Amino acid sequence: MMADNRLFEVVFESEGVCVGKLRNEVTNTAHAPFQVTRMLPTDEGPFQGGDDTSPTPLEFFLTGLVGCLMTQIRVFAKRGRIDVRALTVNCRAHWEAVSDPEVPYAARPVGFAIDIALESDAPEERVRALVDGARRGCFVEATLAQPNDITHTLRLNAGDPVAI
């Protein structure tokens, strides 16, 4: 049997409630490795029929991707004693809405291009290793980089939840 090499777990629970035309209030609760609860609203702009009262879900998604990578670069740099004077990350994300006869459209990711600009006196090989490690340590990028099991249940009219 292989030894368990887990250092810690990251566990979140999110609950969204509709509060406007397309506005949602999503309460995220972190259970591990820390505990905190925060509400983040989402909305859509007029293109989708929303009121543009807050960022869209895709804006939060991209904020999570870029922010997570930037955080891991700085955390790993500190642990590796690599001085980072400046850090900028740019992400170009591309999706397509494609025809689907059963729904108005289906979403299809095309790809993500992430550019990292970093200033440091560390040798290039150490900086490359830092960025590679940060990419592996970024929970959002790690999620995108592999197939994931996503399950859904539906509870209709206060009935029992049913797998869909």
C-alpha positions in Angstrom: 0.0 0.0 0.0 1.3 3.5 -0.9 1.9 5.9 1.9 -0.5 8.8 2.0 1.4 11.9 1.0 -1.3 14.5 1.6 -0.1 17.6 3.4 -3.5 19.3 3.7 -7.0 19.3 2.2 -8.8 22.2 0.7 -12.6 21.9 1.1 -15.2 24.6 0.1 -18.9 24.6 0.0 -20.9 27.1 -2.1 -24.6 28.0 -2.1 -26.1 30.3 -4.7 -29.5 32.1 -4.4 -31.2 34.0 -7.2 -31.9 37.6 -6.1 -32.6 39.5 -9.4 -33.1 39.0 -13.1 -29.8 37.2 -13.4 -28.1 38.3 -10.2 -27.0 35.6 -7.8 -25.6 35.7 -4.3 -23.1 32.9 -3.8 -22.0 32.2 -0.3 -18.7 30.3 -0.1 -17.7 28.6 3.0 -14.1 27.3 3.4 -14.0 24.3 5.7 -10.3 23.4 5.4 -7.5 24.3 5.7 -9.1 27.5 7.1 -12.6 28.5 8.0 -14.3 31.6 6.5 -17.6 32.4 4.9 -18.0 35.1 2.3 -20.7 36.1 -0.1 -19.9 37.1 -3.7 -22.6 38.3 -6.0 -22.6 37.6 -9.8 -24.7 39.1 -12.5 -24.7 39.3 -16.3 -24.7 42.4 -18.5 -27.5 43.4 -20.8 -26.2 41.0 -23.5 -27.6 38.1 -21.4 -30.5 40.0 -19.9 -28.9 41.0 -16.6 -28.4 44.4 -14.9 -24.6 44.4 -14.7 -24.6 44.9 -11.0 -21.5 42.8 -10.2 -18.9 40.7 -12.0 -20.0 37.8 -14.2 -19.2 34.2 -13.2 -16.5 34.1 -15.9 -14.8 37.2 -14.4 -14.7 35.5 -11.0 -13.4 32.3 -12.7 -10.6 34.2 -14.4 -9.8 36.2 -11.2 -9.5 32.9 -9.4 -7.1 31.4 -12.0 -4.9 34.5 -12.3 -5.0 35.2 -8.6 -4.2 31.7 -7.6 -1.2 31.4 -9.8 0.1 34.8 -8.6 -0.3 33.8 -5.0 1.4 30.4 -5.5 4.4 32.1 -7.3 4.8 34.5 -4.3 4.3 31.8 -1.6 6.7 29.4 -3.4 9.2 32.2 -4.0 9.2 33.0 -0.3 9.7 29.4 0.7 12.5 29.0 -1.9 14.1 32.2 -0.9 13.8 33.7 -4.4 13.4 37.4 -4.4 10.5 38.6 -6.7 10.5 42.3 -7.1 7.6 42.5 -9.5 5.0 40.1 -10.9 2.3 40.5 -13.5 0.2 37.7 -15.0 -2.0 38.2 -18.0 -4.5 35.6 -19.2 -6.3 35.4 -22.5 -9.3 33.1 -22.2 -11.3 31.9 -25.1 -14.6 30.1 -25.2 -17.2 29.5 -28.0 -20.9 29.2 -27.8 -21.9 26.5 -30.3 -25.2 25.3 -31.6 -27.0 22.6 -29.7 -30.5 21.5 -30.7 -31.6 20.9 -27.2 -30.6 24.3 -25.6 -30.0 27.8 -26.8 -26.2 27.1 -27.0 -23.5 24.9 -25.5 -20.3 26.3 -24.1 -17.0 25.0 -25.4 -13.6 26.1 -24.1 -11.0 26.9 -26.8 -8.1 27.6 -24.5 -6.1 29.7 -22.1 -2.9 31.6 -22.7 -1.1 32.8 -19.6 1.8 35.2 -19.8 3.9 35.7 -16.7 6.3 38.7 -16.3 8.6 38.4 -13.3 11.5 40.5 -12.1 14.1 38.7 -10.0 17.9 38.5 -9.7 17.6 34.7 -9.3 19.1 32.6 -12.1 16.6 31.8 -14.9 16.6 28.0 -14.1 15.5 28.8 -10.6 12.7 31.1 -11.8 11.5 28.5 -14.3 11.4 25.9 -11.6 9.6 28.4 -9.3 6.9 29.0 -12.0 6.6 25.3 -12.8 6.1 24.5 -9.1 3.6 27.3 -8.7 1.6 26.0 -11.7 1.5 22.6 -10.1 0.5 24.2 -6.7 -2.3 26.4 -8.2 -5.5 24.6 -7.3 -7.4 26.4 -10.1 -4.9 25.6 -12.9 -4.6 22.0 -11.6 -8.4 21.7 -11.9 -8.3 22.9 -15.5 -5.4 20.7 -16.5 -7.1 17.4 -16.0 -10.5 15.8 -16.5 -12.7 16.1 -13.5 -15.7 14.2 -12.1 -18.6 16.6 -11.7 -21.9 15.1 -10.4 -25.3 16.8 -10.2 -28.4 16.1 -8.3 -31.8 17.8 -8.8 -34.3 18.4 -6.0 -37.6 19.4 -7.7 -40.4 21.0 -5.6 -38.8 20.0 -2.3 -38.7 16.3 -3.3 -35.8 14.0 -2.7 -32.6 14.8 -4.6 -32.1 12.7 -7.7 -28.9 12.2 -9.6 -29.1 13.7 -13.1 
